[in-house]
Amino acid sequence: MIDIIRQYWLNFLFTDGYRYTGLVITLWLLVFSIGIGFCVAVPLAVARSSSNRFISGPVWLFTYVFRGTPLYVQLLIVYTGIYSLQIVHSHALLDSFFRSAMNCTLLAFALNECAYVTEIFAGTIKATPYGEIEAAQAYGMSKFKLYTRIILPSALRRALPNYSNEVILMLHATTLAFTATVPDILKITRDVNSATYASFQAYSIAAVLYACIVFTLIWAFRRLETRMLAFLKPQGH
């Protein structure tokens, strides 16, 4: 059993031939989800904060659907529901994409992350001090420059505390990947538990690994917040 547990650790830290396992897969799911979610959420947040309902309405519907339904259900719809559609089977590209468990998992995670991050960013955009906007308008900035130089930099900085919490929640959500047979940390944990019946040892190791990732994320975000939000601290006389 000791040899099996040792091999279990190795499956988290190294690759097995050309197959990435454990920790690598979990980190890949996290990085891809938050990366795509962030890039798509920024323009959607600008649209979500618009006073024009024809622009903000579709974004509100998107975020409402993905925040109002469980991620597990979304994963099942993407992984099994969409692939059952005839239109998917009739197109080679769609058939190849949705046949892959990893592709389906990444898509579901990225869409869910994007919905939550969109609302976080939209909230900080709407909370931008009006004095900053007035100053930029008085300076003669166009609307594009107003957003790229004033509103978005200020909003993204102030969104850091909430965004860091969302990233940690996304890490916890990656544990659902095992339901799509993606070999993440929890999938390997369950496999080892089935092989050895050492439930306490297996799940304890998984908990330690998740905790180490979370503590690393917290440390990184705290340093980033200290640097990026220094202008919000009260200044001494």
Backbone bond lengths (Angstrom), bond angles and torsions (degrees), N, CA, C in turn:
res aa  C-N    CA-C-N  psi(-1)  N-CA   C-N-CA  omega(-1)  CA-C   N-CA-C  phi
1 M - - - 1.459 - - 1.526 111.07 -
2 I 1.348 117.07 -36.50 1.463 120.51 179.11 1.524 110.43 -61.08
3 D 1.344 116.27 -40.54 1.467 120.05 179.10 1.527 110.76 -64.58
4 I 1.311 116.59 -37.81 1.464 119.81 -179.94 1.523 110.69 -67.82
5 I 1.342 117.04 -42.23 1.462 120.30 177.68 1.528 110.64 -64.19
6 R 1.347 116.63 -38.22 1.466 119.96 178.25 1.532 109.61 -63.47
7 Q 1.334 116.68 -43.21 1.456 120.07 178.07 1.529 110.93 -63.62
8 Y 1.316 115.12 -33.30 1.460 121.12 176.88 1.522 111.35 -60.03
9 W 1.328 116.82 -43.50 1.460 121.23 176.54 1.525 110.39 -62.74
10 L 1.331 117.23 -43.34 1.456 120.55 -178.94 1.527 111.74 -62.91
11 N 1.322 116.63 -32.82 1.457 120.15 179.38 1.527 111.98 -67.41
12 F 1.338 117.49 -20.08 1.449 120.42 176.24 1.520 112.19 -83.52
13 L 1.319 116.86 -33.99 1.456 120.33 -168.12 1.521 113.99 -99.97
14 F 1.332 117.49 -16.48 1.457 119.58 -176.14 1.516 109.51 -133.62
15 T 1.325 115.56 173.59 1.462 120.96 178.39 1.516 108.95 -96.88
16 D 1.310 113.54 153.10 1.465 120.72 177.74 1.534 107.17 -109.50
17 G 1.337 116.55 91.23 1.453 119.70 -174.15 1.520 110.08 68.31
18 Y 1.339 115.85 -121.79 1.450 121.20 178.56 1.532 111.07 -100.09
19 R 1.304 116.99 6.01 1.464 120.92 -175.55 1.523 109.66 -104.73
20 Y 1.315 116.13 115.71 1.455 120.53 177.90 1.529 109.08 -81.11
21 T 1.318 116.41 139.95 1.460 119.13 -175.55 1.515 111.38 -135.51
22 G 1.315 114.79 167.34 1.450 122.98 168.94 1.501 116.30 55.72
23 L 1.321 114.94 -118.02 1.452 122.18 -175.20 1.522 112.21 -59.24
24 V 1.330 117.12 -39.47 1.462 120.84 -179.07 1.524 110.51 -62.44
25 I 1.317 116.82 -45.27 1.462 120.73 -179.45 1.518 110.84 -65.03
26 T 1.329 117.42 -43.56 1.466 120.81 179.48 1.522 111.23 -60.83
27 L 1.330 116.73 -45.48 1.466 120.11 179.32 1.522 110.97 -66.47
28 W 1.317 117.43 -36.38 1.462 120.58 177.99 1.528 110.10 -64.81
29 L 1.316 117.66 -43.43 1.461 120.47 177.03 1.524 110.96 -60.25
30 L 1.322 116.68 -42.67 1.461 120.80 -178.81 1.523 111.33 -66.65
31 V 1.337 116.71 -49.97 1.470 120.75 -176.36 1.523 110.81 -63.35
32 F 1.319 117.16 -44.48 1.460 119.87 -179.56 1.525 111.00 -64.62
33 S 1.315 116.91 -43.59 1.465 120.48 -177.40 1.522 111.87 -63.63
34 I 1.337 116.73 -48.01 1.453 118.73 -178.19 1.527 111.16 -73.81
35 G 1.330 117.16 -29.40 1.460 119.71 178.19 1.518 112.12 -67.05
36 I 1.337 116.27 -53.16 1.463 120.44 178.39 1.517 110.43 -65.83
37 G 1.334 116.57 -41.31 1.463 120.07 179.75 1.511 112.28 -59.89
38 F 1.332 117.20 -41.56 1.465 121.17 179.74 1.525 110.80 -66.11
39 C 1.321 117.06 -48.72 1.473 120.71 -176.25 1.519 111.93 -62.30
40 V 1.315 117.71 -39.58 1.464 120.43 -179.76 1.519 111.33 -79.49
41 A 1.324 117.49 -31.55 1.459 120.89 -175.45 1.522 112.72 -70.02
42 V 1.328 118.21 -30.32 1.471 120.15 -177.47 1.529 111.53 -61.50
43 P 1.342 119.71 -54.80 1.471 117.56 177.06 1.523 113.56 -66.02
44 L 1.333 117.33 -33.13 1.463 119.35 178.01 1.521 110.92 -67.35
45 A 1.328 117.67 -34.63 1.459 120.57 178.02 1.527 111.13 -66.05
46 V 1.329 116.12 -37.89 1.472 119.61 176.16 1.523 109.89 -62.90
47 A 1.347 116.38 -43.50 1.465 119.79 177.97 1.524 110.95 -66.99
48 R 1.336 117.04 -37.19 1.469 120.94 -179.11 1.523 111.60 -65.10
49 S 1.317 117.41 -31.76 1.463 121.45 -178.59 1.528 112.44 -86.57
50 S 1.323 117.20 -0.42 1.465 120.57 -179.55 1.529 110.62 -70.10
51 S 1.324 115.73 147.54 1.468 120.78 177.09 1.520 111.91 -80.52
52 N 1.323 116.69 -10.95 1.467 121.95 177.98 1.526 108.96 -82.29
53 R 1.317 117.72 116.33 1.461 121.01 -176.34 1.520 112.94 -67.21
54 F 1.329 117.62 -26.61 1.462 120.07 178.20 1.527 111.22 -69.61
55 I 1.323 116.62 -21.59 1.462 121.17 176.83 1.520 110.96 -93.38
56 S 1.328 116.81 -46.37 1.469 120.23 -176.99 1.531 112.63 -79.21
57 G 1.334 117.41 -25.79 1.466 120.62 -176.73 1.520 114.55 -59.71
58 P 1.349 119.41 -53.08 1.471 119.73 179.29 1.531 113.07 -59.91
59 V 1.333 116.62 -36.03 1.470 119.59 178.67 1.522 109.85 -68.55
60 W 1.333 116.61 -40.89 1.473 119.84 176.83 1.524 110.36 -59.64
61 L 1.340 117.43 -42.09 1.465 120.81 179.58 1.519 110.88 -63.11
62 F 1.325 116.68 -42.04 1.467 120.95 179.04 1.529 110.67 -61.00
63 T 1.320 116.79 -49.94 1.466 119.67 -178.63 1.521 111.49 -67.66
64 Y 1.324 117.53 -34.63 1.468 121.16 179.63 1.525 110.69 -63.76
65 V 1.335 116.01 -43.60 1.465 120.24 -178.28 1.522 110.84 -66.60
66 F 1.324 117.20 -46.52 1.464 119.75 -174.55 1.518 112.94 -79.05
67 R 1.310 117.82 -23.44 1.464 119.35 174.53 1.518 111.53 -88.51
68 G 1.321 116.50 -18.86 1.462 120.28 -176.96 1.515 114.55 -93.18
69 T 1.325 116.84 -6.44 1.468 120.87 178.56 1.525 109.63 -120.75
70 P 1.319 118.10 148.91 1.483 120.12 -178.91 1.522 111.75 -65.57
71 L 1.317 116.11 144.82 1.452 121.14 178.09 1.520 110.92 -61.06
72 Y 1.321 117.04 -33.98 1.466 120.26 179.34 1.522 111.11 -61.67
73 V 1.336 116.72 -41.51 1.464 120.78 178.16 1.526 109.96 -65.98
74 Q 1.328 116.60 -41.59 1.459 120.21 178.39 1.523 110.87 -61.10
75 L 1.329 116.59 -40.45 1.460 120.39 178.87 1.524 111.04 -64.32
76 L 1.313 117.03 -41.39 1.466 119.91 178.88 1.520 111.79 -65.98
77 I 1.336 116.63 -38.07 1.468 119.94 178.46 1.523 110.31 -63.88
78 V 1.332 116.48 -45.39 1.463 119.97 -178.66 1.526 110.94 -69.58
79 Y 1.336 116.63 -41.12 1.462 120.72 -172.72 1.524 112.90 -78.20
80 T 1.326 116.56 -41.48 1.470 119.40 -176.97 1.525 112.95 -113.83
81 G 1.333 117.47 -34.87 1.460 120.00 -175.75 1.509 113.54 -70.08
82 I 1.335 117.32 -51.22 1.463 120.49 -176.85 1.526 111.14 -65.64
83 Y 1.328 116.32 -37.39 1.463 118.91 -177.79 1.529 111.89 -67.55
84 S 1.311 117.56 -19.55 1.467 120.12 178.85 1.518 112.70 -80.54
85 L 1.334 118.40 -8.79 1.461 121.70 -179.68 1.526 110.38 -75.37
86 Q 1.325 115.68 142.77 1.459 120.64 -178.06 1.518 111.92 -66.79
87 I 1.340 116.79 -34.20 1.464 120.20 -178.48 1.530 111.58 -63.97
88 V 1.326 116.57 -28.88 1.462 120.15 178.18 1.516 110.39 -71.95
89 H 1.323 117.36 -42.03 1.464 120.92 -179.18 1.522 112.04 -68.97
90 S 1.325 116.92 -25.46 1.463 120.22 -176.77 1.522 113.02 -81.82
91 H 1.321 118.41 -9.34 1.458 122.10 178.32 1.534 108.41 -117.21
92 A 1.324 115.35 123.55 1.468 120.07 -175.10 1.522 111.54 -62.08
93 L 1.343 117.50 -39.69 1.463 120.16 -177.91 1.523 111.16 -66.70
94 L 1.330 117.08 -46.73 1.463 120.71 178.94 1.526 110.64 -64.54
95 D 1.322 116.36 -40.82 1.457 120.40 -179.54 1.525 110.49 -62.05
96 S 1.332 116.20 -42.35 1.458 120.15 179.79 1.534 111.39 -67.62
97 F 1.328 117.05 -38.56 1.465 120.40 -178.19 1.519 111.40 -67.91
98 F 1.320 117.12 -52.10 1.462 120.45 -174.20 1.528 113.03 -79.34
99 R 1.311 117.43 -5.68 1.458 119.87 174.07 1.525 110.52 -77.43
100 S 1.319 116.73 -23.03 1.459 121.34 -178.04 1.524 110.79 -84.60
101 A 1.325 116.49 125.53 1.467 120.68 178.27 1.522 111.14 -64.71
102 M 1.315 117.26 -37.35 1.459 120.60 179.68 1.524 111.10 -64.77
103 N 1.332 117.35 -44.84 1.464 120.13 179.17 1.524 111.34 -60.43
104 C 1.307 117.10 -44.57 1.469 121.20 -179.34 1.523 111.02 -64.38
105 T 1.314 116.35 -41.30 1.461 120.34 179.74 1.518 111.22 -65.30
106 L 1.317 116.95 -45.61 1.458 120.71 179.00 1.520 111.36 -62.44
107 L 1.315 117.55 -40.41 1.466 121.22 179.40 1.519 111.12 -63.82
108 A 1.328 116.90 -46.57 1.468 120.48 -179.67 1.522 111.15 -63.57
109 F 1.324 117.07 -43.83 1.468 120.69 -179.96 1.528 111.16 -65.42
110 A 1.326 117.40 -42.01 1.466 120.68 -177.86 1.526 110.97 -66.04
111 L 1.317 117.64 -41.56 1.471 120.44 179.23 1.524 111.17 -65.91
112 N 1.318 116.84 -41.78 1.459 120.23 179.07 1.524 111.18 -65.39
113 E 1.323 116.35 -44.43 1.463 120.59 178.09 1.526 110.95 -61.96
114 C 1.317 116.12 -41.47 1.459 120.75 -179.18 1.520 111.14 -61.00
115 A 1.325 117.52 -40.14 1.466 120.89 -178.74 1.523 111.35 -63.20
116 Y 1.309 116.87 -46.45 1.468 120.28 -179.05 1.524 111.66 -68.12
117 V 1.329 116.63 -43.07 1.461 119.95 -178.04 1.527 110.36 -68.14
118 T 1.320 117.19 -33.69 1.465 120.13 177.04 1.521 110.98 -58.61
119 E 1.313 117.22 -45.22 1.463 120.42 179.67 1.526 111.54 -67.72
120 I 1.322 117.46 -36.30 1.466 120.37 178.00 1.529 110.19 -63.47
121 F 1.325 116.42 -48.69 1.459 120.47 -178.63 1.528 111.33 -68.00
122 A 1.338 116.61 -38.74 1.464 119.34 179.47 1.530 110.88 -62.54
123 G 1.327 116.27 -37.52 1.459 119.94 178.66 1.515 112.42 -64.37
124 T 1.338 117.04 -41.64 1.467 119.35 179.66 1.525 111.70 -74.05
125 I 1.333 117.17 -29.47 1.470 119.52 175.03 1.522 110.30 -64.64
126 K 1.327 116.21 -44.91 1.463 119.96 179.58 1.531 111.50 -66.77
127 A 1.324 117.30 -26.56 1.465 121.30 -178.57 1.530 113.19 -89.07
128 T 1.328 117.09 6.90 1.466 119.63 178.10 1.531 109.81 -61.19
129 P 1.318 118.24 128.53 1.473 120.46 179.86 1.525 111.35 -54.11
130 Y 1.315 115.78 130.57 1.462 119.54 -175.47 1.524 111.64 -66.38
131 G 1.334 116.46 -24.56 1.456 119.54 177.50 1.517 112.00 -60.80
132 E 1.345 117.18 -37.28 1.454 120.55 178.09 1.527 110.84 -65.50
133 I 1.327 115.76 -40.03 1.464 119.89 179.85 1.528 110.44 -67.14
134 E 1.326 116.43 -44.21 1.465 120.16 179.18 1.530 111.54 -61.42
135 A 1.320 116.34 -40.87 1.458 120.20 179.65 1.527 110.95 -63.14
136 A 1.336 116.47 -41.30 1.464 120.00 178.96 1.523 111.42 -67.07
137 Q 1.329 116.47 -40.08 1.456 119.83 178.03 1.521 111.41 -65.89
138 A 1.326 116.03 -39.01 1.461 119.81 177.73 1.525 111.34 -65.34
139 Y 1.319 115.98 -29.17 1.457 120.89 178.51 1.522 111.34 -75.73
140 G 1.333 116.93 -12.96 1.459 121.80 177.54 1.515 114.94 92.62
141 M 1.320 117.51 21.21 1.459 120.60 -179.82 1.526 111.06 -72.27
142 S 1.318 115.05 142.87 1.458 119.71 172.75 1.522 109.29 -73.84
143 K 1.332 116.54 169.72 1.468 119.46 -178.47 1.528 110.87 -64.36
144 F 1.329 116.31 -35.52 1.464 119.52 179.48 1.522 110.61 -64.90
145 K 1.315 116.58 -47.67 1.463 120.14 178.60 1.520 111.27 -66.37
146 L 1.338 116.75 -33.40 1.470 120.58 177.93 1.526 110.45 -59.18
147 Y 1.336 115.86 -43.01 1.462 119.43 -179.37 1.525 111.88 -74.93
148 T 1.320 117.40 -43.70 1.467 120.28 -173.78 1.522 112.76 -75.64
149 R 1.331 118.20 -27.23 1.463 120.18 -175.26 1.529 113.80 -106.33
150 I 1.331 116.59 -24.33 1.467 119.08 -175.32 1.527 111.84 -117.36
151 I 1.323 116.84 -62.22 1.467 120.57 -169.70 1.523 111.86 -68.49
152 L 1.344 117.81 -54.52 1.465 120.00 -175.42 1.533 113.09 -64.67
153 P 1.344 119.92 -47.05 1.472 117.90 177.52 1.527 113.08 -57.99
154 S 1.344 116.56 -41.50 1.462 119.83 179.23 1.518 111.62 -68.34
155 A 1.339 117.12 -42.87 1.468 120.97 -177.42 1.518 111.96 -67.54
156 L 1.338 117.09 -42.44 1.462 120.02 -178.95 1.519 111.63 -66.22
157 R 1.314 116.86 -34.75 1.467 119.46 176.44 1.523 110.66 -65.78
158 R 1.320 116.53 -46.81 1.463 119.61 -177.53 1.516 112.43 -71.21
159 A 1.316 117.06 -16.13 1.470 120.87 179.13 1.524 112.42 -84.78
160 L 1.335 118.14 -7.28 1.465 121.26 -174.25 1.531 114.18 -54.74
161 P 1.354 120.10 -47.27 1.474 118.57 -179.04 1.529 112.92 -58.97
162 N 1.335 116.92 -45.57 1.464 119.81 179.18 1.524 111.51 -70.33
163 Y 1.327 116.31 -36.04 1.463 119.58 -179.69 1.527 111.07 -66.53
164 S 1.325 116.92 -37.71 1.461 119.46 178.87 1.526 111.06 -63.02
165 N 1.323 116.85 -38.65 1.468 119.97 176.72 1.525 110.94 -63.96
166 E 1.322 116.51 -38.90 1.464 120.16 179.80 1.521 111.42 -66.69
167 V 1.321 117.36 -36.83 1.467 120.52 177.51 1.528 110.52 -63.41
168 I 1.332 116.60 -41.98 1.469 120.25 178.23 1.524 110.75 -65.19
169 L 1.326 117.04 -40.86 1.463 119.98 176.95 1.529 110.94 -63.82
170 M 1.330 116.69 -34.31 1.463 119.59 177.54 1.517 110.94 -66.91
171 L 1.340 116.32 -37.31 1.464 119.46 175.48 1.522 110.38 -60.31
172 H 1.321 116.87 -45.11 1.463 119.90 177.54 1.525 111.53 -62.61
173 A 1.321 116.30 -34.75 1.468 119.98 -178.66 1.522 112.23 -70.17
174 T 1.332 117.75 -21.46 1.464 118.95 179.69 1.520 111.95 -64.64
175 T 1.325 117.73 -14.49 1.469 119.69 178.04 1.526 111.56 -64.90
176 L 1.331 117.19 -16.02 1.463 119.78 177.63 1.521 112.28 -76.02
177 A 1.333 117.00 -11.65 1.461 120.21 -176.56 1.524 112.08 -62.35
178 F 1.328 117.43 -26.70 1.459 119.88 -177.52 1.526 111.54 -63.95
179 T 1.349 117.18 -24.78 1.466 119.69 179.24 1.519 111.66 -67.89
180 A 1.340 116.58 -20.39 1.461 120.96 176.29 1.528 110.98 -100.79
181 T 1.327 115.81 19.59 1.472 124.05 179.13 1.526 112.94 61.12
182 V 1.328 117.54 26.16 1.462 121.36 174.58 1.525 107.65 -82.48
183 P 1.336 119.36 127.52 1.471 121.78 -173.23 1.530 113.46 -78.22
184 D 1.317 116.81 66.29 1.461 120.63 177.55 1.527 109.29 -86.30
185 I 1.322 116.27 -168.65 1.473 120.38 -178.23 1.522 111.26 -58.61
186 L 1.332 117.01 -47.48 1.461 119.55 -176.27 1.519 111.78 -67.94
187 K 1.330 118.29 -35.16 1.470 120.99 178.79 1.521 110.15 -62.85
188 I 1.328 117.50 -44.92 1.455 120.51 178.68 1.530 110.47 -66.71
189 T 1.343 116.07 -36.96 1.463 119.47 177.25 1.517 111.13 -59.42
190 R 1.309 116.71 -45.24 1.467 120.43 179.85 1.526 110.99 -66.20
191 D 1.324 116.96 -37.02 1.466 119.83 179.01 1.532 110.95 -64.97
192 V 1.347 115.54 -43.69 1.468 119.29 178.44 1.521 110.60 -65.76
193 N 1.324 116.76 -40.22 1.456 119.93 178.56 1.529 111.18 -61.68
194 S 1.347 116.22 -39.22 1.471 119.65 178.59 1.522 111.75 -68.00
195 A 1.348 115.72 -32.23 1.466 119.37 -176.96 1.518 112.86 -82.17
196 T 1.341 117.31 -31.25 1.464 120.10 -172.38 1.528 114.14 -116.74
197 Y 1.323 116.74 -17.62 1.473 122.85 -173.92 1.526 111.20 59.91
198 A 1.331 116.38 20.39 1.473 121.01 176.61 1.526 108.08 -92.20
199 S 1.306 115.35 69.35 1.466 120.15 -172.74 1.523 112.25 -61.76
200 F 1.323 116.41 -45.72 1.465 119.47 -177.09 1.526 111.21 -61.90
201 Q 1.338 116.98 -47.23 1.458 120.04 -178.38 1.525 111.37 -64.85
202 A 1.333 116.10 -43.89 1.461 119.45 -176.12 1.521 111.74 -64.72
203 Y 1.333 116.60 -51.46 1.464 119.55 -177.14 1.525 111.83 -72.37
204 S 1.311 117.88 -26.24 1.472 120.15 175.56 1.525 110.73 -67.23
205 I 1.323 116.23 -41.43 1.464 119.68 177.38 1.526 110.32 -62.89
206 A 1.333 116.15 -42.73 1.464 119.70 178.60 1.524 110.93 -61.76
207 A 1.330 116.69 -42.15 1.465 120.41 179.44 1.524 111.38 -62.66
208 V 1.335 116.32 -40.70 1.464 120.03 179.26 1.525 110.51 -64.20
209 L 1.320 116.88 -41.57 1.463 119.95 -179.96 1.526 111.53 -64.45
210 Y 1.333 116.83 -44.99 1.468 119.60 177.38 1.527 110.73 -62.22
211 A 1.332 117.02 -41.16 1.468 120.68 -179.54 1.524 110.85 -63.69
212 C 1.334 117.16 -39.92 1.464 120.08 178.89 1.525 111.06 -63.48
213 I 1.333 116.65 -40.99 1.471 119.56 177.84 1.522 110.38 -63.97
214 V 1.339 116.47 -43.91 1.466 120.23 -179.22 1.521 111.13 -62.72
215 F 1.318 117.54 -45.98 1.466 120.60 179.94 1.529 111.16 -62.08
216 T 1.335 116.57 -36.44 1.464 120.07 176.39 1.522 111.26 -65.25
217 L 1.319 116.40 -42.12 1.464 120.52 178.24 1.526 111.05 -64.48
218 I 1.332 115.97 -43.19 1.469 119.52 179.45 1.520 110.49 -61.56
219 W 1.332 116.64 -44.76 1.463 120.14 179.13 1.528 111.49 -60.53
220 A 1.344 116.29 -44.13 1.465 120.13 -178.56 1.525 111.61 -65.52
221 F 1.325 116.63 -42.67 1.469 119.58 -179.17 1.526 111.24 -70.20
222 R 1.323 117.91 -35.35 1.462 119.75 178.77 1.527 110.56 -64.52
223 R 1.319 116.99 -40.79 1.455 120.05 176.69 1.526 110.78 -65.32
224 L 1.327 115.51 -40.03 1.466 119.34 178.85 1.525 111.26 -66.14
225 E 1.332 116.98 -40.54 1.460 120.18 178.30 1.524 111.21 -65.36
226 T 1.327 116.86 -40.13 1.462 119.90 178.47 1.518 111.30 -59.60
227 R 1.315 115.56 -37.40 1.465 120.28 -178.74 1.524 111.86 -79.47
228 M 1.336 117.23 -46.10 1.457 121.28 -171.84 1.524 113.51 -82.84
229 L 1.340 117.47 -23.53 1.471 120.58 -177.02 1.531 111.97 -109.20
230 A 1.313 116.92 19.24 1.457 119.96 -179.74 1.530 111.87 -63.45
231 F 1.343 116.03 -28.03 1.473 118.88 -178.08 1.519 112.72 -71.04
232 L 1.343 117.84 -14.66 1.459 121.05 179.92 1.530 112.41 -86.72
233 K 1.333 117.44 -13.01 1.456 119.98 -178.20 1.538 110.02 -73.30
234 P 1.328 116.50 144.24 1.472 118.90 176.98 1.523 110.86 -60.22
235 Q 1.311 116.06 135.17 1.453 121.01 -178.93 1.518 110.18 -93.28
236 G 1.322 115.88 133.74 1.468 119.66 179.09 1.513 111.61 -74.60
237 H 1.334 115.66 154.60 1.460 120.39 -178.90 1.528 109.40 -88.51
